[in-house]
Amino acid sequence: MELATASFVNSPEVEIVPSENLLTISQIFRWYRRDFGENQRSIIEFLLRHLDAGKKKDFLENHREAIRVRYRAYDWSLNH
């Protein structure tokens, strides 16, 4: 489970756009927010625990208070 979580969190499904102070993540984080934490800060902390070291993680750590979260549309075709 840890490997699958790390793989997903480090995939293009978690997009950070520094120029816009924006984090774009899957609707799954909204639908199952109780599993990730009830608020944006909890979701960011969850991501930080699973992100590989590098630019994405560094930016998120340093801007976690100011970053905006946007949820991308879920691709239902992945279920086929």
C-alpha positions in Angstrom: 0.0 0.0 0.0 2.8 2.4 0.8 4.4 1.8 -2.6 1.2 2.4 -4.4 0.6 5.6 -2.4 4.1 6.9 -3.1 3.8 6.0 -6.8 0.5 7.9 -7.1 1.6 11.0 -5.1 4.8 11.2 -7.2 3.0 10.8 -10.5 1.7 13.7 -12.7 -1.6 13.3 -10.8 -0.1 15.6 -8.2 0.9 18.8 -10.1 2.6 21.8 -8.5 2.7 25.0 -10.4 5.0 27.3 -8.5 4.3 30.4 -10.6 0.7 30.2 -9.6 1.2 28.9 -6.0 -1.1 26.1 -7.1 -1.4 22.4 -6.2 -3.6 20.4 -8.5 -4.7 17.0 -7.2 -7.3 14.3 -8.0 -10.9 14.5 -6.9 -10.2 11.4 -4.8 -8.6 13.7 -2.2 -11.9 15.6 -1.9 -14.2 12.6 -2.0 -12.2 10.7 0.6 -11.1 13.7 2.6 -11.8 11.9 5.9 -9.0 9.5 5.0 -6.6 12.3 4.2 -7.7 14.9 6.8 -10.6 17.3 6.9 -8.8 20.3 5.5 -6.2 21.5 3.0 -3.4 21.5 5.5 -3.9 17.8 6.3 -3.9 16.9 2.6 -0.6 18.8 2.1 0.9 17.1 5.2 -0.2 13.7 3.7 1.4 14.5 0.4 4.6 15.7 2.1 4.9 12.3 3.9 4.9 10.5 0.6 6.6 12.8 -1.9 10.1 11.9 -3.0 12.8 14.5 -2.2 13.1 17.1 -4.9 11.6 20.3 -6.2 8.0 19.3 -5.8 8.5 18.5 -2.1 10.7 21.5 -1.4 8.2 23.9 -2.9 5.3 22.4 -1.1 7.2 22.4 2.2 8.2 26.1 1.8 4.8 27.3 0.6 2.3 25.1 2.4 0.6 28.1 4.1 0.0 30.0 0.8 -0.6 27.3 -1.7 -4.0 27.0 -3.3 -5.5 23.6 -4.0 -7.5 22.8 -7.2 -9.1 19.4 -7.8 -8.9 18.0 -11.3 -11.8 16.2 -12.9 -11.7 12.5 -12.4 -11.1 10.3 -15.4 -13.7 7.6 -15.2 -12.3 5.8 -18.2 -9.5 4.5 -15.9 -12.0 2.2 -14.3 -12.5 0.2 -17.6 
